[in-house]
Amino acid sequence: MKKSIFLKNTLILLPLVIFLNLIVLIIAYKIIYGINFDKCVDTVSSSAKLASDFFSVYDPDDVLDLQRSDENFNELCEIFDLAYVYAVKPDLEKLSETYLSIGFGKDATEEARRTRYIGVEVQGKLNPQQIEAFNGNRNGTIRYESNQFGETVICYMPVYSRYYDSKKQDFIDRGIISIVGAEISLTAVMESFQQRFNIVVALTIMLSVIIVCMVIFLFRHQVARPVRLISGQMSGFLADKNQKFKRLEVKGEDEFAQMSIAFNRMADDIENYVQRISVLTKEKHMQEAELTIARKIQMGLLPPVSSSQGTMSINAYMLPAKDVGGDLYDYQYLDNGNLFMAVADVSGKGISASLFMARAITLIQQYAKIGYSPARILAEYNNALADNNPNGMFITTFVGIYCPDTAQLTYANAGHNNPYLVSD
């Protein structure tokens, strides 16, 4: 079963995008959740401090004072988006609390509105945080509680009775008369957070799908389609040398355009060859003309026999056993200053081997320019040659990349003779 470059890269891209999305969403969830939770704690702390200051100027024995405090507490709930703000008088012996004043916010439950009112005493309700506040902790004690009113975070503050000293021109604390509590409904906060996070998830998925579709579309039309077209044309000619060539359309100046030009040039040369040998009367002349043209095409695909750049020099030599064959070599200087080299040998001799060689060297040059490693060059090269190969031809190949800065050669070998290092 053939596997295209498009399919393989798509199968790699999709899990990678899904994994990255999961990582981003997990990090975003933790960060946003932490920000919301810290904001709740800061809000109840500030609200409890304000409520303590408000209530310190009221007389707990004056009903009108308590009613006015309820109004202020309601305003505090509305401003800070609180569920409840209340003042209670604790009884440390009975561990009970008596409500002196209370304000309700939009998240307050109906049960709380019925059961929490001025003068009601709740037995066994006093908790350690309330006791700590009643003992004089002015920093605010935080409590997380799950009760019949839902999940809440509460801050308790002590309330000092104050009077104004005209001599000192300041308020003087008489002592703690009660404590106040400010509550936020974590249930409501988390529901609101979850709704916003769901929108973030939906937008992230939508954006990812758009990006993946764009990448797949571009890869399919810019890479996979040209490679498939060029490879198909080469394989088709290799399977049937008598078929009419369909010239490849040349677009742009990239590697695919150069491959198309080389293929069209090869097609033109072969068609010219066919036209010339049609006028020959003798089979020997026809064979000689065929081999001569094929040899020129083959040698024209190879780089010069010698070259140098910087501290590197390279020399090559090829002598086919027949006029044409399946041997090849290639080298090119890469953009990063490294030297790419390759040596290969197609199974068999003659025209079929040389055509297979032409296809092979075109693929090697393409993958080297893209910047693949030797191992990946051989892997992609092998998959491309295996497609549309009805004659079952094969080729041994050695590829290497030499780095002049480190004097290091990275190579990969597919069935070719072992390399030799020649020194003095």
N, C-alpha and C positions, 0 to 999 in steps of 0.2 A: 504494500500500500504506500503510495507516494505521499510525502508530507511537504507542503510548500513552505517557503520562508514566511509568507504571510500568516499561515495558520500557526506555525511554531512560535512566532513572536507575539501573536495575539494571545496564545495560551500562557505565555510568560507575563504579558502586560496586565491581564485581568487580575490574577491573584495578587500581583504587586500593588495595583491600585486599591484593591479591597483591603489589603493589609495596612497600607498607609492611611486609608480612611479610618480604619478601626483605631489605629494609634492616635490619630489627630482627635477623634471624637472622645476617646478615653481621657486624654490629657485635658481637652476642653471641658469635659464633664467635671473632672476633679477640680480644675481651677475655678470654674464658674460656681460650683457647689461651695467651695471653700470661701469664695468672696461673698456669696449670699449668706452663709452661716456667720461669718465674721461681722457682716453688716447687721445681722439680727442682734448679736451680742452688744455691738456698739450702740444700737438704737435703744434697746431696753435699758442699758446703763445710763445713757443720757436722759432718757425719759424718767427713770426712777429718781435721778438726782433733781430734775425739775419738779417732779411731784412732791419730793421731800421738802423742797424750798417753798412750794405753794402751800402745803398743808401746815407748815410750821407757824403760819400766821392766823390759823383758824382755831376757834375754841371748840373742842370735841363735845362740850356740853350744850352748845348752842345749835339748835336744829337749823336755823337759817344759815349759819356758817357752813354746816355740813352740806346743805343744799347747794350753796354757792361753790363749794369745793367739787361737788359732783359735776357742775357745769364746766368748771375748769378742767376736770379730768376727762370729760367727754371731748373737749377741744383738743386736749393732749393726745387722745386716741386718734382723732381725725388727722392731726398734724403729722404724727409719727407712724401712722398706719398700724396702731396697736390693737390687740384684741381687748385687753382690760388694763386699767390702772385703778388701784384701790389702796385704801389705808385701813389697817386693822390694828386693834389693840390686843397684844398677845397676853395669855395667862400661862406663865412658865410652869406653874404647878399642875394645872389640868391639861397642859399642852393644847389649849384651845385658842381660837382667835375670834374676835368680834369685829364685824365690819363697821367702820366709822364713815366711810365714803367710798364710792365706786363710780368709774366711768366706763362706758362700753363703746367698742369700735365696731366696724362693719363685719369683722370676723367672729364677733361674740355669738355664742350659741343661745338658742331660746331657753334651754335648761339653765344656763348661767344667769340669764336675765331674771328668771323666776326665783332662783335660789340665792342669789347674791344681792343683798340690799342692806341699807343702814339698820344696824341693830341686831342682825342675825348672828348667832354664835355657832361656830362649827367646832365640834368636839374632836379631839385627837388629830387635828389638822396641822398643828405646828410642826415645821420641819427644821433640820439643823441650820439651813441657810437663814431662815427667819430668826432663829435664836441668836445666830452670829451677828446679824444686823441689829437686833435689839440690844445686844451687848456693846454696841458702839462702833461696828465696822463701817466707816464712812466711805470705803472704796467701792461698795456694792458687791453683794454676794450673788453669784450666778447659779441657777438651778435649771436642769432639764427634766421635764416632767411629762408623763403620759397619764392622763386622767379621763374622766367622763367628758371633758370639754375638748379632748384631742391632744395632739403633741404640741408642747409649748416650751419656750425658753423664757425664764423669769429672772428679773434682777430685783433684789430687796435692798432698801436703804433705810437707815434710822431717821426718825423725825424728832427734832429737838424743839421744845417749847422756847420761844424767844421773847425777849422784851428789849426795848430800845433804851440805852443808857445815854442820857443827854450829856453827861459829863464826858464820857468817853466817845460820844458821838458814834456809837456802833451798836449792833445787835449782840446781846449776851444770851448764851444758851442756859436755860434753867435745867434742862435734863431731857432724857428721851421719854416721849409720851406715847409713841406708836411707831409702826414701820409702814412703809409703802412698798407696793410691788407693781412692776410694769411687765406685762406679758405680751409676747408675739406668738401667733399661731404658726408653728412650724409646718403644720399640715397645709395651711393656705399658701405659705411661702413656697413650699416644695411643689405644690400643684402649679403655681404660677411659673416657677423655674422649669418644671417639666414641660410645660407648654412651649416656653421659649426654646428649650433645648430640642424639642421635637422639630421646631421650625429650622433650627440650625442643622439637624440631621438631614431633613428633607432637602435643604438647599445644598448641603455638602454632596449628597448622593446625586442630585440633579446636575451639579457642576461636574462631578466626576464622570458621569455618563456622557456629558457633552464633550469633555476633554478626551475620553477614551474613543468616542466615535470619530472625533476629529483626527486623532493620531492614527486610528485604524484606516480611515479614509485616505489620509496623506500617504501612509506607508503602502497601502494597496496600490495606489495610482502612481506614486513616485518611485517606488522601489520594486515591489513584487511584480507588478505588471510588466515593466521593461525587462526585468530579468527573465520572466517566464516567456516573453515574446522572443527575446534573443536566443535563449536556450532552446526553445521549440524550433526555431528556424534552423539552428545548427544541427540539432538532433534529426530533424526531418531530412536535411540534406545528407547527413551521414547514413541514414537508413536507405535513402534512394537518391543516388547521385544524378539520376536522369531527370529529376523533377525540376520544374521551372522555379527559379528564385523569385521570391516576392521581396522587393527591397524594403529595408527597415526605414521608418521615418526618423529623421535626425532632428531632435529638439534640444536646444540649448548647447552648452559646452561642457557638460559634466562627463563622468566616466561612462555612463550609459550611451551618451552621444558618441564618444570615442569608440566604444565597442561596436555601435551600429555602423559607424564609418568604416571601421576595419572589416566588419562582416560584409558590408556592401562592396567594398573594394575587392575582397576575396571573391565575392559572387561575380563581380564584373570580370575579374581575371579568369575565373573558371569558364564563364560564358564565352569570353573571347577565345579561350583555349578550345572549347567545343566547336566554335565556328571555324577556327583555323584547321583543326584536324579533319573537318568534314571534307575539305578539298584535297586532302592527302590521299593518295591511291594505294599506298603500301602500309600494311599493318605495322611494320617496324618504325616507319616515320611517324605514324600516329602515336605509337608507344613512346618514342623519344620526345615528341612534342609534349605529350602529357606529363612525362616525368620532368622535363625541363621547366614547364610552367609551375608544376607542383613544387619543385625544389625552390624556385624563385619566391613563390608565395610563402613557403615554409621559412626560408631564410630571412624573408622580409619581416616576418613576425618576431624575429629574435632581436635583441638589442645588439649594439656594436660589440666586437670581440674584445675590445679593451676600453677602459675608462678609468679616470682618477678624479678624486675630489678630496681636497684637504690632505690628510695623512693616509688616505685609503687609495689603493689602486687595485683593479680587478682585470683579469684576463680570462678569456674563454676560448674553447676550441671544440668544434663538433664536426665529425666526419661520419655520415650515415653509412651503414653497411651496404645499402643500395643507394640509388639516386635520391630517393626520399625515404623517410622512415619516421619513427615515432619518438626519437630522442628530442629533448629540448632543454634549454637553459634560459634563465631570465634573471635580471637584476635591475634594481632601480634605487635611486637615492630618495629617501623619505623626507617629508617636511621637517621632521624633528632632528635631521642630521644623521640618522641611522641608515645602514645599507641593508636592503632586502635582496636575497638571492634564492634561486630555486634551480633544481636539477631534476629531470623526470625522464621516464622511458615508457612508451606505450607498448602494449603487447602486439607482436606482429610487425610486419614491415609493409612498405608500399604506400599507395594512395590512402587506403582506409586508415592506416596508422597516422599518416600526416594530418588527415582531417581531424582525427580525434585529438591529435597534438595541438592543432590550431584552436580547437574549442577549449582545451585544457589551459593553454597559456593565456588565453583571454580571461578566463575565470581567475587564474592566479594573479594576473595584473590588477584585475578589479578589486579583489579582496585585499591585496597589499596596499592599494591606494586608500581604501577605506580605513586602514589602520588596525586590522585584526592581528591577533597574536598568531604565531606559527600553528599552534594547536587548533585554534578556531578556523584558520585558513584551510587546513586540511579537512576539518569537519564539514564546513560549508561547501568546499570544493568537491568532496566525496559525494555529498547529497545531490549536488547539481549534476555531476557526471553520471550518477546512477539513474537519474530520470531519463526516459526516452533513449535507452541504450539496447536496442533489440539484438545487436550482434554480440552482446556480452563482452565487450572489450574492457580491458583494465589498464591501469597505469601505475607504476611505482613513482613515488615523489619524495624528494627531500627539500624542505624549506627552512630558511634560517634568517634571523635578523641580527646584524652585528652592530654593537654600540661602540664607536671609536673612543668615546670618553672613558669608558670602563674596560675596553678591550674584552668585552663579554659577548659571546655568541649564544643566542637562544634559538634552538632549532627543534623541529619535529620531523619524524621520518616515517613514511608509509611504505614499507616493503622495499625501499631502495638500498643500494649498497651502503655499508657503513662509511661515514666521512673520515677523511684523514687530515691531520694537522701537519703541514710540511714546514720544517724549519731548517736553519743552517746545519 
